[in-house]
């Protein structure tokens, strides 16, 4: 069996590594019929990460997640070596995930280095 052009043992290693990163190792042998919507969302994200994409675009990555799983996703996103572009109106979530914020303005965007909290502080100091 080959997936992504890789031998089966390498695919299995990647799957186990990604599941472990999100504290989901218990799902490796589990069926999906009993999983919550949030757990299914995490499993789908883990499936994408197994492919080790160079860039990742996430729209509302925490929509169905409970507080524990929101923290898992935030922690996992923060440690990814890939470039991650994420859209989320959840300021608490953004305070725990990310190293750059792009604040949209009509026709342009303002980049801020840091998480949402540090960006909000920096903006307040520059705007007055």
Protein Blocks (a to p, Z undefined) as FASTA:
>chain_A
ZZehiafklmmmmmmmmmmmnopmmmmmpcfklpcfklmmmmmmmmmmmnopabdcdehk
llmpcfklmmmmmmmmmmpmbdcddddfblklmmmgcjbdcdddehiacddeddfklmmm
mmmmmnZZ
